[in-house]
Amino acid sequence: MLDDTYGSWANFYPLEVNPDFRDHVAVLVKERCHDIAQLSEWDCALRRTKHSEAAEHAKTEGKFGLPHSDFFSKTDIRSSPTIQSQRGRSTGIAENNAERETTMTELNVGDRILHDWHGPCDVTFIGNEYIGICTEEGQHILTRKDAIDFELWSEEEEFAWKTAIGEEKALAELESSRPWPESTFHHEPTGSEHFMGSHWDPFYEDGAEELLPRLAEILEKSVTVHSHGGLCKSLREIPADWQAGFHLIWPSADRGIVSSIATDANQNRFCTAYPFWPDGGRHLLRLRDVLIWESGVEGLVTVEFGEASLTFFDTLYLNSRIWYERGQNFEFSLTGIAYGASPSEDTAIPFTRHPEQIAWETELAQLRGEVPPEERPSTMNMTGAAFFLNMDEWDKDDYFFRGPVRKVTRIQDFLGQDGWIVRTTVLRQSGCEPKDFDLDILITNRVWDSANPPEVGQDIEGTLWLQGYMVQDVTGFCSGD
């Protein structure tokens, strides 16, 4: 799980990230983003301006009675309800630093505290800046004194904490027990924007603007998309208030450019178009929720891989939506289309353990009857590391990635571009089987920043748009017709 902790090399339990390490990782991510995937506010403003101008240029009346103004404009603002933790309020955590410092000076090794997250804990180590605790489950944790949220233990405080935990679980159960489709689907706020035009940058020098003059012709020649979700009849009925629509595809029947069309009473309304690659790696994943875009014919799907969650744009949403249900497992085909990618540099991040961390590790080793390590690493080697991080201020389906290459397949003339499908390990979860999450990344020649092609065993990195679709449902809602 990506949070503020990491496991030490001596197999100790999580402790706080060294601030220098965290800063190095942040700099690493920002420095590795290419021209097509900048992080600055200037770039965000440029993207909005560019896409707005392109949208104005696209306002033409055609076969589908559009204007095409939605082609580029749409931003994911999550609207799904979240269960807020009640523990902080219920346990009366100290509300100011003075109270925290006063309480901290009263602690001794062997005292019992009530941690906001871990509950009742025993104090095992006290330094000037760090404190070590052990949970009731035997998990040893080292954290900074100024970062820990706790109260001195009492029966009353523990009862309040457990009551809050129970309330939180009840809220989670209530959310999961809501009837379908409310349990699974949520609508984004009116006026939300998504910048679909950026998805054409890997294929066309002028991005979406190069596609616009051909759009009417493409729509005329497109055919209806067929997939498992559309061919297998569901036992459910489409809710009456859902937006009707369909997907078209060109130039092939199974790959190329997909257009999403909304069907209204008197006309078909074009909503958006995007590149579609059907041969992504297959993954059995648990569905968390679906965010329906304002058009009603597009959506973002959030799934779970162990403790990690992934959000992707559902390229065949209209064919699959009737099957989706929160908490169920589905087989998805996922592909990352790279905005930019390059070989990773061999990066060694300086890492110096705090003296109090060393003292804590030594005491813990002695407690376990182990010999403390004589030598400790001074750097963290990034070779083989796997990262998959959401991009700030971008959409929920845009990611920074880094990882080792597992397989390379050459592709030719996909939407006018040659390139590679590069299977890359982008996530690792110790509690999952398989442990590694290998993602197929489509990297075109125009976005690959190297004179040599990607190679197996090489570490690569970049930014991508994550797309996917349901290959097969495993919920048993198919009537067999």
Secondary structure by P-SEA (a helix, b strand, c coil): ccccccccccccccccccaaaaaaaaaaaaaaccccccccaaaaaaaaaaaaaaaaaaccccccccccccccbbbbccccccccccccccccccccaaaaaaaaaaccccbbbbbccccbbbbccccccbbbbbcccbbbbbbbccccccccccaaaaaaaaaaaaaaaaaaaaaaaccccccccccccccccccccccccccccccccccccaaaaaaaabbbbbcccccccccccccccccccbbbbcccccccbbbbbbbcccbbbbcbbbbbbcccccccccccbbbbccccccbbbbbbcccbbbbbcccccccccccccccbbbbbbbbbbccccccccccccbbbbcaaaaaaaaaaaaaaccccccccccccccccbbbbbbbcccccccccccccccbbbbbcccccbbbbbcccccccccccccccbbbbbbbccccccccccccccbbbbbbbbbbbbbccccccccccc
